[in-house]
Amino acid sequence: MKFSVVIPLYNKAPYVSCAVQSVLDQSFTDFEVIVIDDGSSDQGAEIVRAMNAPQVRVIHQANSGVSEARNFGISLAQGEWVAFLDADDWHHPDHLAHLIKAQTAWPEADAVASHFVTAADTDDFWPPEQAAVVDVPDVELITDLPGRWMASQSFCTSSIAIRRKRLQHMQPCFPRGEVQAEDLDLWFRLAEQTPIALVHAPLAVYRIGVSESLTAKHFGMGVPKCIERMQERAYSGTMTLAQRKSALWFIAQHKLSLARIAVTSGDRVQGLKWLFDGRHAASGRRWWLTAAMIIFFPKALVSSWDRWRINRKLLDGGIVDSGS
C-alpha cells in the first residue's frame, strides 16, 4: 500500500464527510484512510462509518488531543507514506498523484508536500471548487526549511506526506499535550534529517473560521515550545553549521515579532528585551527597523504598521513572522 491518510476527528461532524470524500475521490487509489475519533461528543464518527467505504477505518480513543490522535494514526498506518488531513480540510483529486510525482522527482526526500489555499468557513464554499492544476507542476527541493518558511508558509499539515519508516523512528512525532505549533515542531525536526520535495500547486484547502484571528494564532502567546526546542537543538551540536545559522535566524525573527507586540502593548522595556534576544538577526533590516519602532515610533504607528504587514502576508499566502 502506498499511502495511509490519517484524519484526526474531534467534533467536526458537519465537515468530516467532505474531508473523507475528498480522499475517496483521489485519482491515485492505492491508499487507506484512518480516522482517529478523539473522544468526539457529536456524530462525526457515525457519519464516517455510514459512508461504508472499505478503505476507511474509524478508530476511537479517549479524548487526548490532536497530537495523540495523529501519533496513534501513524502507529496504525500500513502505507509506505503517511499523509495527513484535518477533518475540516480538503484534498484536490490529484493530491496523492502529484505527491507521487514529487517522490519520483526527488527520491532522496522522505517528505513530500504541496502548496495549499485557505478558505473561510462559509456554507456556499464547501465542497470547494477544484483549483486548476497543471499536469506537471514544478517540484522544489527544500533543504533549508526555516529560511524557506520565512519567505512563505510552504505547506500545511493537510498537504504533506512523510515516509512511514521515518515517522516510526521519530515517535512520538507530534508533541503530546501541545496545541500551539505542534505541527511545526515535527516539520522542523523532520527537515533537519531529510529534504522536503514541494509541489508548486495548491492541492489542499485549509479551512479557517470567519471569526478566527490568524494573528492571534501566531502571536501573543510568547515563544512556542517548538521554538524553544529548536533553539536547544541549535546549541546542542546536533545541527550542521548551516542548519544552526538558519534556525537561529528563524528564532530571532519570532522574537522580533514579540518585540513589536510588546511595543503595541505599551511595554517598550520588554520590547528591548525581545530585541536583544533576537540579536542573531541584527545584520538584517528588520532588526534595525524594530529597534527604531521601540525607541522612536508611537505605539499607534507600530500597531498600524504590523496590521498592514500581517494582512499583506496573509493575502500573499505567507506567514506573519517574516518580512519587514
Secondary structure, 3 states (H helix, E strand, C coil): CCEEEEEEECCCHHHHHHHHHHHHCCCCCCEEEEEEEECCCCCHHHHHHHCCCCCEEEEEECCCCHHHHHHHHHHHCCCCEEEECCCCCEECCCHHHHHHHHHHHCCCCCEEEEEEEEEECCCCCCCCCCCCCCCCCCEEEECCHHHHHHHCCCCCHHHEEEEHHHHHHHCCCCCCCCCCCHHHHHHHHHHCCCCEEEEEEEEEEEEECCCCCHHHHHCCCCCCHHHHHHHHHHHHCCCCHHHHHHHHHHHHHHHHHHHHHHHHCCCHHHHHHHHHHCHHHCCCHHHHHHHHHHHCCCHHHHHHHHHHHHHHHHHCCCCCCCCC
